[in-house]
Every structure is written in structure tokens, then in C-alpha cells.
Amino acid sequence: MTPDFSVTGKTVLITGGTGGIGSEFAKAFLAHGANVIVADMAQPKADMDPRIRYEPLDVTSDEAVDSLAARVETLDVVIHCAGKLARWEEYKPSVFTNILDIHLVGNLRLANAFREHLKKTRGCLINIGSMYSYFGAPQVPAYAAAKTAVVSLTKSLAIAFAEDGIRVNAIAPGWIKTEISRGGRENPAFNDKVVARIPNGEWAEPSDLAGTAIFLASSASSLINGVTIPVDGGYCAM
């Protein structure tokens, strides 16, 4: 049998779905025949495809996540793209805690809330790590701590949810041109250091990550579970 890379007919929920990476995932899954729900605190852009369903969501709220789960009838894939960082502010405990709540605890909330949905469809969770899952980040310590923990949480959830036929994996994006990374790209010293380590010498587009997400959502990746895949243009190889 040939591998089945299709996601046609699958229903996909993408948190942070109006942002740079999330919106590109939404477009890609829609183009490949999936039903797409984007959930975000930010309103969708005016040019968002009307076939994409928008749901408001604060991933730091138990009630909001549970309410969304009650409104979604069936689901095959959950992708947690929601996130933020606060350069040099994350040493404040309140800011640190908020960043962890969004990236890490929010991830757990979604996993718990949608476990029964994914059990019924033998679906999957796709978490989002970062290059900071592997390296320290003095300017964003909470973001780096959260993204490092996402790798471990992915492994733990993969083991715990396997009995339900649910796979859990993560993508660790490299240096991507998004609003969240604008500060780094516009800092000449930081930008030069990053670009010097990327073999092809340039930041990637959010759309460059979509193929990996579709692969992980398809049955072609049925034996891949509990792993984090760097999609970084070779940054980690240097």
C-alpha cells in the first residue's frame, strides 16, 4: 500500500489561528480538503476564507476551552499555535506565569478538553515547540521554558493518550517571519547571528511549516508518536 498523505474530510482546530503560523496552517489544511476551525482571541482578518470557522478563545481559561469543546461536535486534529512573548519582561513572575499558562498549561487544557473527540476519530494533537526548546533565551526566559516543557509534555501525552488511539507530536519551528519574531529580525546584531547559522542564510515563511503539519495529521505518519520535529532549515545541524 502507498502512504496516505490525505487530510480530506478531517476536521482541524487551530488555536492562534488568526496569527502568522496559525493562519497559514488554516489555509493549507483548507486547500487540502480539511474542515478548519480557527480559535483565537484576535478577530480574523477581513480576507480570511469564509469556509473557515472562527471561534473566540482564551486558552488560559478552563471555562473558555471547555465551552469550545462543547460547541465542536467532531474533531480529528488539534494544533496549539496560540502564543506570545515579552522580551526582557518575562523575569517578572506575573509575566512569566502568563507566558507559561498560554504555551504550556493551555496545551494541557486543550488536550484534556478534546481527548474524547480525538478518541472517537483516532485523531492527533500537534503541539508547537521552538528553537528555544533546545537553547536558552535570556531575553525571553518564560517562552524558552515553556517551549522546552512542550517537548516533554508531548512525550507524556503521547504515552498517556496512546490507549485511546491518539497520537501526539510537536513541530519546532526555526526562525520564521511572523509578528512575534519581528523584534529579533529588526535587531541587526541578533538577526545577523541567526542568519549566519542558517545554511540557506534566510528566515523562513510561516507557510514553510504547513507541510509538516499536514504530514503529522495524515495516516502516513501513523507510527510517529511522541516526537518533536525541528523544521528549521538546518539551524540545529550547525
Residue, then its C-alpha position, 0 to 999 in steps of 0.5 A: m500500500t502507498p502512504d496516505f498523505s490525505v487530510t480530506g474530510k478531517t476536521v482541524l482546530i487551530t488555536g492562534g489561528t488568526g496569527g502568522i503560523g496559525s493562519e497559514f496552517a488554516k489555509a493549507f489544511l483548507a486547500h487540502g480538503a480539511n474542515v478548519i476551525v480557527a480559535d483565537m482571541a484576535q478577530p480574523k482578518a477581513d480576507m480570511d476564507p469564509r469556509i473557515r470557522y472562527e471561534p473566540l478563545d482564551v486558552t488560559s481559561d478552563e471555562a473558555v476551552d471547555s465551552l469550545a469543546a462543547r460547541v465542536e461536535t467532531l474533531d480529528v486534529v488539534i494544533h496549539c499555535a496560540g502564543k506570545l512573548a515579552r522580551w526582557e519582561e518575562y523575569k517578572p513572575s506575573v509575566f512569566t506565569n502568563i507566558l507559561d499558562i498560554h504555551l504550556v498549561g493551555n496545551l494541557r487544557l486543550a488536550n484534556a478538553f478534546r481527548e474524547h473527540l480525538k478518541k472517537t476519530r483516532g485523531c492527533l494533537i500537534n503541539i508547537g515547540s521552538m528553537y528555544s526548546y533546545f537553547g536558552a533565551p535570556q531575553v525571553p526566559a518564560y517562552a524558552a521554558a515553556k517551549t522546552a516543557v512542550v517537548s516533554l509534555t508531548k512525550s507524556l501525552a503521547i504515552a498517556f493518550a496512546e490507549d485511546g488511539i491518539r497520537v501526539n507530536a510537536i513541530a519546532p519551528g526555526w526562525i520564521k517571519t511572523e509578528i512575534s519574531r519581528g523584534g529579533r529580525e529588526n535587531p541587526a546584531f541578533n538577526d545577523k547571528v541567526v542568519a549566519r547559522i542558517p545554511n540557506g542564510e534566510w528566515a523562513e515563511p510561516s507557510d514553510l511549516a504547513g507541510t509538516a503539519i499536514f504530514l503529522a495529521s495524515s495516516a502516513s505518519s501513523l507510527i510517529n508518536g511522541v516526537t518533536i520535529p525541528v523544521d528549521g532549515g538546518y539551524c540545529a545541524m550547525 
